[in-house]
Each structure stands twice: as structure tokens, then as C-alpha cells.
């Protein structure tokens, strides 16, 4: 096993930092310039270029990326979102996919997942649409692309906003195009365990200049400082004294630091190599478990970036998940719930305005599923160990 991995035989995640990242951190420390500046701006430009979008806005987490992007949609000049508007969401995602929608007064309509892909069941989306529906939130779960051919067709047919939460799926590809670039906005995470890491961090991608400007203001106290030339969201006044602290939107302070930007530039150069290794591990995992009827493993749509390896204990197999998890624990293999499980099963749902269109498959994933880690280093031996550990159950 690679010494990059921790003492566990198969941990959920591992560090991808090497000497280049440490040198980048040291250079920022020695510069004595820590708040958002040149390195963040350069990383934003490089990130946008890598994914073929015009604009990238970095914030301090993927959760903040969702918050800022949702907020921006409420302050657009034309057809802004309004409290009470309805949004279609999948039953399974991370909590902060949903929280900004609730916090801005939107009504959520939960649609079930496809048990094989773990993504929203595209065949059920249209029956969830009402005259109040304004947006679809598409989440490519754990690296696996959504069916964007069908989703984009539905958005065009009903004139809906497509919002992509791509925080788990950096580098995934559908129909020759990166996920996170199909929507009006797409959000990404650069948390420690994700495809590239800036320790904490997130980004918003868009081709829309107004949304880019709105996001830049909202992440930064809601002021006008730092707006691009020609920004359509305010008119510059004569006094530089007041312009430096002129507030134009209800915003937040969710800025990243220069260390995050500097490390991001290093990590982005490694992304292609990380993805190749993850996909090589995934090919071995799929080949190892494809005939094991005890487990439903994630069926790849497009080209997944394979955040991890999901396993659902097949309801028809007569196998108990507790027995599986107990064996994993004894075998020194880490595991956890699939993303955040079915959001409808969490206590916090009592604070939401929502309706459930369907949730049966999400319940199965919640009650019978788990995932184990994938890594940007060769873990084929660890996958073999996983299979051997589970063989006797």
C-alpha cells in the first residue's frame, strides 16, 4: 500500500499535498499578504480556463459557493428568483445543497434517485414541475454525471434555470463536456477530501457576466470594491473615499485566503493525473464487484470522476448491512453514509417548505448503502483486500 495512505488499510481519504504545495504555502507566508489577492485571482482565471467557462469566483467552501450562487439568482435584473418559487431537487445530496434554498425562502420539490446511478431520476422530473417551478438543481453524485441531455431539454422546454451542484464531481464528463458547465451556474468544492484540495475552498463557474459580478460582491460584504470593468450591477460614483466601502447588496464575508489560491494553482495542474489514477482504481473496483449480487454498485453515466466507491446492500440478497459494516470495521476499512443520505430522513427537514414527489429508492440507499474511499494513488491491492474481507458474508 502506498505510504500516502494513512494507517488504516483503506481510509476514506488521503492527502494529495507534496513539496510544491508546501512551497506555495511558504511563499505566501513569507510575502506577508494573506487576504484574498493575486493568487486567488490567478487561480480563478486558471480554473475557468480549465473548464472552458468565462468566469470563476472563489469562496471559502463549496457550501459557500452554493450560498453565494443562490443569492446571486435573487438579485438578477431580469427574472430573479423570488421567495415562494419552487425548485426541483434530488432526495440525496449534501446538506448545503439544500440549505441556501431554504434560507432564501424557496419551496423544494424532492424527486427520487435512480438506485443504479444515485442521481436524480430524470424520468420523474417532468411530473414534479408545477406553474411555480423556476429551477432544477442537478447534483452529480460522488463523481457520476447526471443525465444532462434530458435535464437540459426539460429546462429549455419549461424555461427553467439549471443550477449544478458539482461539488463532488470535479473532472467528470458527460457527452464530451465537463459537469459543472451545463448550468447557468455550477459550484465546486476544493475541500481536503475532494478531487483537488485547497484545504477549504469552493468555486462558482458561470458564463453570465452579471452573475459573476453579483457573486463577487456577495462573497465580499456586498460592496462594490473589486467589481470588473463594465459591471452592470452598479454605477460608479465620483468619490473614491466612499466607493471603497460602498455596499450595494446584502452579502457575506466568505472570501478565501491567498494560501488557498496559491495551493489551488498547484493542485489544478495535477488534476488530470489524479483523475486518471482514480479512474484506473474504479475500473478495478467495478471489475471486482460487477458479478457480486450482494451489492448494487454505482453505474457510471458518461465519464465519472469517481469520488469514491458506493455499495448498496441488495434488498434481494439476504445480506444485512450491519454485518457488512461490522466486517469493514474489523478489517480496518473506513466507510460512511452515501453523501448525506436521504435529506428527508434528517431532523432538519422540519424547517423546510417542501413536497415529496417520490423517495422510495433514496430510502433504500439511505438504509442499505455506504461508500468506501477512492484515492489519487493506486489502491488496487486495497480493493482486492476489500473484496476478500467481504467474501465470507
BELFEN-V211325 format. One record per residue. N is the residue number from 1. RES is the residue in one letter. SS is DSSP state (a for helix, b for strand, c for the rest). PSI is psi as a letter, one per 30 degrees, with the letter a starting at -180 (* if undefined). OMEGA is omega in whole degrees, -180 to 180 (999 if undefined). Layout:
n=N res=RES ss=SS psi=PSI omega=OMEGA
n=N res=RES ss=SS psi=PSI omega=OMEGA
This chain:
n=1 res=X ss=c psi=k omega=-180
n=2 res=X ss=c psi=k omega=179
n=3 res=X ss=c psi=f omega=174
n=4 res=X ss=c psi=e omega=-179
n=5 res=X ss=c psi=l omega=-177
n=6 res=X ss=c psi=a omega=-178
n=7 res=X ss=c psi=f omega=176
n=8 res=X ss=c psi=k omega=180
n=9 res=X ss=c psi=e omega=173
n=10 res=X ss=b psi=j omega=179
n=11 res=X ss=c psi=l omega=178
n=12 res=X ss=c psi=e omega=-175
n=13 res=X ss=c psi=l omega=-180
n=14 res=X ss=c psi=l omega=-178
n=15 res=X ss=c psi=k omega=175
n=16 res=X ss=c psi=g omega=-177
n=17 res=X ss=c psi=k omega=174
n=18 res=X ss=c psi=a omega=-176
n=19 res=X ss=a psi=e omega=-179
n=20 res=X ss=a psi=e omega=179
n=21 res=X ss=a psi=e omega=179
n=22 res=X ss=a psi=e omega=177
n=23 res=X ss=a psi=e omega=179
n=24 res=X ss=a psi=e omega=178
n=25 res=X ss=a psi=e omega=-179
n=26 res=X ss=a psi=e omega=-180
n=27 res=X ss=a psi=e omega=177
n=28 res=X ss=a psi=e omega=179
n=29 res=X ss=a psi=e omega=-178
n=30 res=X ss=a psi=f omega=180
n=31 res=X ss=a psi=f omega=-177
n=32 res=X ss=c psi=g omega=178
n=33 res=X ss=c psi=j omega=-170
n=34 res=X ss=c psi=e omega=-177
n=35 res=X ss=b psi=l omega=-174
n=36 res=X ss=c psi=k omega=-177
n=37 res=X ss=c psi=b omega=-172
n=38 res=X ss=a psi=e omega=-176
n=39 res=X ss=a psi=e omega=177
n=40 res=X ss=a psi=e omega=180
n=41 res=X ss=a psi=e omega=179
n=42 res=X ss=a psi=e omega=178
n=43 res=X ss=a psi=e omega=177
n=44 res=X ss=a psi=e omega=-179
n=45 res=X ss=a psi=e omega=-179
n=46 res=X ss=a psi=e omega=179
n=47 res=X ss=a psi=e omega=178
n=48 res=X ss=a psi=e omega=-180
n=49 res=X ss=a psi=e omega=-179
n=50 res=X ss=a psi=e omega=-175
n=51 res=X ss=a psi=g omega=174
n=52 res=X ss=c psi=h omega=176
n=53 res=X ss=c psi=l omega=-176
n=54 res=X ss=c psi=e omega=-170
n=55 res=X ss=b psi=k omega=171
n=56 res=X ss=b psi=k omega=178
n=57 res=X ss=b psi=k omega=-180
n=58 res=X ss=b psi=k omega=175
n=59 res=X ss=b psi=a omega=-172
n=60 res=X ss=c psi=f omega=176
n=61 res=X ss=c psi=l omega=173
n=62 res=X ss=a psi=e omega=176
n=63 res=X ss=a psi=e omega=176
n=64 res=X ss=a psi=e omega=176
n=65 res=X ss=a psi=e omega=177
n=66 res=X ss=a psi=e omega=-179
n=67 res=X ss=a psi=e omega=-177
n=68 res=X ss=a psi=e omega=-179
n=69 res=X ss=a psi=e omega=176
n=70 res=X ss=a psi=e omega=179
n=71 res=X ss=a psi=e omega=-178
n=72 res=X ss=a psi=e omega=-179
n=73 res=X ss=a psi=f omega=177
n=74 res=X ss=a psi=f omega=-176
n=75 res=X ss=c psi=g omega=174
n=76 res=X ss=c psi=k omega=179
n=77 res=X ss=c psi=e omega=-177
n=78 res=X ss=c psi=k omega=176
n=79 res=X ss=c psi=h omega=176
n=80 res=X ss=c psi=l omega=170
n=81 res=X ss=c psi=l omega=180
n=82 res=X ss=c psi=k omega=174
n=83 res=X ss=c psi=k omega=-177
n=84 res=X ss=c psi=f omega=174
n=85 res=X ss=c psi=l omega=-178
n=86 res=X ss=b psi=k omega=-179
n=87 res=X ss=b psi=k omega=177
n=88 res=X ss=b psi=k omega=-178
n=89 res=X ss=b psi=l omega=174
n=90 res=X ss=b psi=l omega=179
n=91 res=X ss=c psi=f omega=-178
n=92 res=X ss=b psi=k omega=170
n=93 res=X ss=c psi=a omega=175
n=94 res=X ss=c psi=l omega=-173
n=95 res=X ss=a psi=e omega=-175
n=96 res=X ss=a psi=g omega=160
n=97 res=X ss=a psi=e omega=-171
n=98 res=X ss=a psi=e omega=-172
n=99 res=X ss=a psi=e omega=-180
n=100 res=X ss=a psi=e omega=179
n=101 res=X ss=a psi=e omega=177
n=102 res=X ss=a psi=e omega=-176
n=103 res=X ss=a psi=f omega=178
n=104 res=X ss=c psi=g omega=170
n=105 res=X ss=c psi=g omega=179
n=106 res=X ss=c psi=l omega=175
n=107 res=X ss=b psi=k omega=-177
n=108 res=X ss=b psi=k omega=174
n=109 res=X ss=b psi=j omega=-173
n=110 res=X ss=b psi=k omega=179
n=111 res=X ss=b psi=k omega=-177
n=112 res=X ss=c psi=l omega=177
n=113 res=X ss=b psi=l omega=165
n=114 res=X ss=c psi=j omega=-174
n=115 res=X ss=c psi=f omega=-178
n=116 res=X ss=c psi=e omega=-179
n=117 res=X ss=c psi=f omega=-176
n=118 res=X ss=c psi=g omega=177
n=119 res=X ss=c psi=l omega=179
n=120 res=X ss=b psi=k omega=180
n=121 res=X ss=c psi=j omega=-174
n=122 res=X ss=a psi=f omega=-180
n=123 res=X ss=a psi=f omega=-179
n=124 res=X ss=a psi=f omega=-173
n=125 res=X ss=c psi=e omega=-173
n=126 res=X ss=a psi=e omega=-180
n=127 res=X ss=a psi=f omega=176
n=128 res=X ss=a psi=f omega=-175
n=129 res=X ss=c psi=k omega=175
n=130 res=X ss=c psi=l omega=177
n=131 res=X ss=c psi=f omega=-180
n=132 res=X ss=c psi=f omega=-177
n=133 res=X ss=b psi=k omega=-179
n=134 res=X ss=b psi=f omega=-171
n=135 res=X ss=b psi=k omega=169
n=136 res=X ss=b psi=k omega=173
n=137 res=X ss=b psi=j omega=180
n=138 res=X ss=b psi=k omega=-179
n=139 res=X ss=b psi=j omega=175
n=140 res=X ss=c psi=j omega=-169
n=141 res=X ss=a psi=k omega=170
n=142 res=X ss=a psi=h omega=176
n=143 res=X ss=a psi=f omega=-171
n=144 res=X ss=c psi=j omega=-176
n=145 res=X ss=c psi=k omega=169
n=146 res=X ss=c psi=l omega=175
n=147 res=X ss=c psi=i omega=-173
n=148 res=X ss=a psi=f omega=174
n=149 res=X ss=a psi=e omega=-179
n=150 res=X ss=a psi=e omega=-177
n=151 res=X ss=a psi=e omega=180
n=152 res=X ss=a psi=e omega=176
n=153 res=X ss=a psi=e omega=179
n=154 res=X ss=a psi=e omega=179
n=155 res=X ss=a psi=e omega=179
n=156 res=X ss=a psi=e omega=-178
n=157 res=X ss=a psi=e omega=-175
n=158 res=X ss=a psi=g omega=179
n=159 res=X ss=c psi=h omega=-179
n=160 res=X ss=c psi=k omega=172
n=161 res=X ss=b psi=k omega=172
n=162 res=X ss=b psi=j omega=178
n=163 res=X ss=b psi=k omega=179
n=164 res=X ss=b psi=j omega=166
n=165 res=X ss=b psi=j omega=-176
n=166 res=X ss=c psi=g omega=-173
n=167 res=X ss=c psi=f omega=-180
n=168 res=X ss=c psi=g omega=-165
n=169 res=X ss=c psi=h omega=178
n=170 res=X ss=c psi=k omega=177
n=171 res=X ss=c psi=f omega=176
n=172 res=X ss=c psi=l omega=-174
n=173 res=X ss=b psi=k omega=173
n=174 res=X ss=b psi=k omega=179
n=175 res=X ss=c psi=h omega=176
n=176 res=X ss=c psi=g omega=-175
n=177 res=X ss=b psi=k omega=180
n=178 res=X ss=b psi=k omega=170
n=179 res=X ss=c psi=l omega=-172
n=180 res=X ss=c psi=f omega=-180
n=181 res=X ss=c psi=g omega=179
n=182 res=X ss=c psi=e omega=-174
n=183 res=X ss=c psi=l omega=172
n=184 res=X ss=c psi=e omega=172
n=185 res=X ss=b psi=l omega=174
n=186 res=X ss=b psi=k omega=-178
n=187 res=X ss=b psi=k omega=-176
n=188 res=X ss=b psi=l omega=175
n=189 res=X ss=b psi=k omega=174
n=190 res=X ss=c psi=h omega=175
n=191 res=X ss=c psi=l omega=-175
n=192 res=X ss=c psi=e omega=-172
n=193 res=X ss=c psi=g omega=-172
n=194 res=X ss=c psi=a omega=-167
n=195 res=X ss=c psi=e omega=163
n=196 res=X ss=c psi=l omega=-174
n=197 res=X ss=c psi=k omega=167
n=198 res=X ss=c psi=g omega=-174
n=199 res=X ss=c psi=d omega=166
n=200 res=X ss=c psi=k omega=178
n=201 res=X ss=c psi=l omega=177
n=202 res=X ss=b psi=l omega=-180
n=203 res=X ss=b psi=l omega=174
n=204 res=X ss=b psi=k omega=176
n=205 res=X ss=b psi=k omega=175
n=206 res=X ss=b psi=l omega=170
n=207 res=X ss=c psi=f omega=-174
n=208 res=X ss=c psi=j omega=-175
n=209 res=X ss=a psi=e omega=180
n=210 res=X ss=a psi=e omega=180
n=211 res=X ss=a psi=e omega=175
n=212 res=X ss=a psi=e omega=-180
n=213 res=X ss=a psi=e omega=178
n=214 res=X ss=a psi=e omega=-180
n=215 res=X ss=a psi=e omega=-180
n=216 res=X ss=a psi=e omega=178
n=217 res=X ss=a psi=e omega=-175
n=218 res=X ss=a psi=e omega=-180
n=219 res=X ss=c psi=f omega=-166
n=220 res=X ss=b psi=i omega=176
n=221 res=X ss=c psi=f omega=-175
n=222 res=X ss=c psi=g omega=-180
n=223 res=X ss=b psi=l omega=-177
n=224 res=X ss=c psi=f omega=180
n=225 res=X ss=c psi=k omega=178
n=226 res=X ss=c psi=g omega=178
n=227 res=X ss=c psi=k omega=177
n=228 res=X ss=c psi=l omega=176
n=229 res=X ss=c psi=k omega=180
n=230 res=X ss=c psi=g omega=-180
n=231 res=X ss=c psi=k omega=-178
n=232 res=X ss=c psi=g omega=-172
n=233 res=X ss=c psi=f omega=175
n=234 res=X ss=c psi=l omega=175
n=235 res=X ss=c psi=k omega=-177
n=236 res=X ss=c psi=k omega=178
n=237 res=X ss=c psi=l omega=-171
n=238 res=X ss=c psi=e omega=-171
n=239 res=X ss=c psi=j omega=176
n=240 res=X ss=a psi=f omega=180
n=241 res=X ss=a psi=e omega=180
n=242 res=X ss=a psi=e omega=-178
n=243 res=X ss=a psi=e omega=-178
n=244 res=X ss=c psi=f omega=-179
n=245 res=X ss=c psi=h omega=179
n=246 res=X ss=c psi=k omega=-175
n=247 res=X ss=b psi=k omega=-173
n=248 res=X ss=c psi=f omega=-179
n=249 res=X ss=c psi=l omega=171
n=250 res=X ss=c psi=j omega=-173
n=251 res=X ss=c psi=a omega=-179
n=252 res=X ss=c psi=l omega=166
n=253 res=X ss=b psi=j omega=-179
n=254 res=X ss=c psi=h omega=-180
n=255 res=X ss=c psi=k omega=169
n=256 res=X ss=c psi=l omega=176
n=257 res=X ss=b psi=l omega=-178
n=258 res=X ss=a psi=e omega=177
n=259 res=X ss=a psi=e omega=180
n=260 res=X ss=a psi=e omega=178
n=261 res=X ss=a psi=e omega=-179
n=262 res=X ss=a psi=e omega=178
n=263 res=X ss=a psi=e omega=179
n=264 res=X ss=a psi=e omega=179
n=265 res=X ss=a psi=e omega=178
n=266 res=X ss=a psi=e omega=-177
n=267 res=X ss=a psi=e omega=-178
n=268 res=X ss=a psi=e omega=179
n=269 res=X ss=a psi=f omega=-178
n=270 res=X ss=a psi=f omega=-171
n=271 res=X ss=a psi=e omega=-179
n=272 res=X ss=a psi=e omega=179
n=273 res=X ss=a psi=e omega=177
n=274 res=X ss=a psi=e omega=-178
n=275 res=X ss=a psi=e omega=179
n=276 res=X ss=a psi=e omega=-179
n=277 res=X ss=a psi=e omega=178
n=278 res=X ss=a psi=e omega=-179
n=279 res=X ss=a psi=e omega=175
n=280 res=X ss=a psi=e omega=175
n=281 res=X ss=a psi=e omega=-178
n=282 res=X ss=a psi=e omega=178
n=283 res=X ss=a psi=e omega=179
n=284 res=X ss=a psi=e omega=178
n=285 res=X ss=a psi=e omega=-178
n=286 res=X ss=a psi=e omega=180
n=287 res=X ss=a psi=e omega=-179
n=288 res=X ss=a psi=e omega=-172
n=289 res=X ss=a psi=f omega=-171
n=290 res=X ss=c psi=f omega=-180
n=291 res=X ss=c psi=g omega=-179
n=292 res=X ss=c psi=j omega=-173
n=293 res=X ss=c psi=f omega=178
n=294 res=X ss=c psi=f omega=-172
n=295 res=X ss=b psi=k omega=168
n=296 res=X ss=b psi=j omega=179
n=297 res=X ss=b psi=l omega=-173
n=298 res=X ss=c psi=k omega=179
n=299 res=X ss=c psi=k omega=-174
n=300 res=X ss=c psi=k omega=173
n=301 res=X ss=c psi=k omega=-175
n=302 res=X ss=c psi=b omega=179
n=303 res=X ss=b psi=j omega=-178
n=304 res=X ss=c psi=l omega=171
n=305 res=X ss=c psi=g omega=167
n=306 res=X ss=c psi=i omega=174
n=307 res=X ss=c psi=e omega=-174
n=308 res=X ss=b psi=a omega=177
n=309 res=X ss=b psi=j omega=180
n=310 res=X ss=b psi=k omega=178
n=311 res=X ss=b psi=k omega=176
n=312 res=X ss=b psi=k omega=179
n=313 res=X ss=b psi=j omega=-173
n=314 res=X ss=c psi=k omega=180
n=315 res=X ss=c psi=f omega=-177
n=316 res=X ss=c psi=g omega=-172
n=317 res=X ss=c psi=f omega=-179
n=318 res=X ss=c psi=g omega=-180
n=319 res=X ss=c psi=k omega=-177
n=320 res=X ss=c psi=k omega=-179
n=321 res=X ss=a psi=e omega=180
n=322 res=X ss=a psi=e omega=178
n=323 res=X ss=a psi=e omega=178
n=324 res=X ss=a psi=e omega=-178
n=325 res=X ss=a psi=e omega=177
n=326 res=X ss=a psi=e omega=178
n=327 res=X ss=a psi=e omega=178
n=328 res=X ss=a psi=e omega=-180
n=329 res=X ss=a psi=e omega=178
n=330 res=X ss=a psi=f omega=-178
n=331 res=X ss=c psi=g omega=178
n=332 res=X ss=c psi=h omega=178
n=333 res=X ss=b psi=k omega=179
n=334 res=X ss=c psi=l omega=179
n=335 res=X ss=c psi=l omega=177
n=336 res=X ss=b psi=l omega=178
n=337 res=X ss=c psi=l omega=180
n=338 res=X ss=c psi=j omega=-175
n=339 res=X ss=c psi=c omega=176
n=340 res=X ss=c psi=g omega=-176
n=341 res=X ss=c psi=a omega=179
n=342 res=X ss=b psi=j omega=-176
n=343 res=X ss=a psi=f omega=-178
n=344 res=X ss=a psi=f omega=-177
n=345 res=X ss=a psi=g omega=-179
n=346 res=X ss=c psi=k omega=-178
n=347 res=X ss=a psi=e omega=-173
n=348 res=X ss=a psi=f omega=-176
n=349 res=X ss=a psi=f omega=-180
n=350 res=X ss=a psi=f omega=-180
n=351 res=X ss=a psi=f omega=-175
n=352 res=X ss=c psi=l omega=165
n=353 res=X ss=c psi=j omega=-172
n=354 res=X ss=b psi=l omega=170
n=355 res=X ss=b psi=k omega=180
n=356 res=X ss=b psi=j omega=176
n=357 res=X ss=c psi=e omega=178
n=358 res=X ss=c psi=l omega=-178
n=359 res=X ss=c psi=g omega=-173
n=360 res=X ss=a psi=e omega=-178
n=361 res=X ss=a psi=e omega=177
n=362 res=X ss=a psi=e omega=177
n=363 res=X ss=a psi=e omega=178
n=364 res=X ss=a psi=e omega=179
n=365 res=X ss=a psi=e omega=-180
n=366 res=X ss=a psi=e omega=-173
n=367 res=X ss=a psi=f omega=-172
n=368 res=X ss=a psi=g omega=-175
n=369 res=X ss=b psi=l omega=173
n=370 res=X ss=b psi=l omega=170
n=371 res=X ss=b psi=l omega=174
n=372 res=X ss=b psi=l omega=-169
n=373 res=X ss=b psi=k omega=164
n=374 res=X ss=c psi=l omega=-174
n=375 res=X ss=c psi=l omega=175
n=376 res=X ss=c psi=g omega=170
n=377 res=X ss=c psi=l omega=-177
n=378 res=X ss=c psi=j omega=178
n=379 res=X ss=c psi=g omega=-179
n=380 res=X ss=a psi=e omega=177
n=381 res=X ss=a psi=e omega=179
n=382 res=X ss=a psi=e omega=176
n=383 res=X ss=a psi=e omega=175
n=384 res=X ss=a psi=e omega=179
n=385 res=X ss=a psi=e omega=176
n=386 res=X ss=a psi=e omega=-177
n=387 res=X ss=a psi=e omega=-180
n=388 res=X ss=a psi=e omega=-180
n=389 res=X ss=a psi=e omega=-177
n=390 res=X ss=a psi=f omega=-171
n=391 res=X ss=c psi=e omega=-174
n=392 res=X ss=c psi=f omega=-177
n=393 res=X ss=c psi=* omega=999
